[in-house]
Amino acid sequence: MDMELIKPGAILASLLFALIGVAVFWLCFVIIDKITPYDLWGEIVEKQNQALALVVAAMCLGISIIVAAAIH
């Protein structure tokens, strides 16, 4: 077993990168929500717009992949 994974520095770095990734993802989602002409959350939740939900889900996956690749 590799003891490098148990070091506190490695755990702290992993937590820090995870928090940075979540913050970048959240910021990107807020920016995209602001530049669209309608309220994404209202359209998806209140009006049950499944097509928009699928587009937002694809956008979320894309942003997540970009953030993960940048952190890795």
C-alpha positions in Angstrom: 0.0 0.0 0.0 1.3 3.4 -0.9 1.7 5.5 2.2 1.8 8.8 0.2 -2.0 8.8 0.0 -2.4 8.9 3.8 -0.2 12.0 4.3 -2.1 15.0 5.7 -0.7 17.2 3.0 -2.2 15.0 0.3 -5.6 15.0 2.0 -5.5 18.7 2.5 -4.5 19.3 -1.2 -7.3 17.0 -2.3 -9.9 18.9 -0.2 -8.6 22.3 -1.4 -8.7 21.3 -5.1 -12.2 19.9 -4.6 -13.4 23.1 -3.0 -11.8 25.1 -5.8 -13.5 22.9 -8.4 -16.9 23.3 -6.8 -16.4 27.1 -6.5 -15.4 27.4 -10.2 -18.4 25.2 -11.2 -20.8 27.2 -9.2 -19.4 30.5 -10.6 -19.7 29.2 -14.2 -23.3 28.1 -13.6 -24.2 31.5 -12.1 -22.6 33.4 -15.0 -24.5 31.2 -17.6 -27.7 31.7 -15.6 -27.2 35.5 -15.7 -26.4 35.7 -19.5 -29.4 33.6 -20.5 -32.6 35.7 -21.2 -34.7 33.7 -18.8 -34.5 32.2 -15.3 -33.0 28.7 -15.7 -34.1 27.5 -12.3 -37.7 28.8 -12.8 -38.0 27.2 -16.2 -36.7 23.9 -15.1 -38.4 23.6 -11.7 -41.6 25.5 -12.1 -42.4 25.0 -15.8 -41.0 21.5 -16.0 -39.0 22.3 -19.1 -37.2 19.0 -19.7 -35.4 20.1 -22.8 -33.8 23.0 -21.0 -33.0 20.6 -18.1 -31.1 18.3 -20.5 -29.2 21.2 -21.9 -28.2 22.5 -18.4 -27.2 18.9 -17.4 -24.9 18.7 -20.5 -23.5 22.1 -19.6 -22.9 21.0 -16.0 -21.0 17.9 -17.2 -19.0 19.9 -19.6 -17.9 22.4 -17.0 -17.2 19.6 -14.6 -14.9 17.9 -17.1 -13.1 21.1 -17.8 -12.6 21.9 -14.1 -11.4 18.3 -13.4 -8.9 18.4 -16.2 -7.6 21.7 -15.1 -7.1 20.6 -11.5 -5.7 17.2 -12.5 
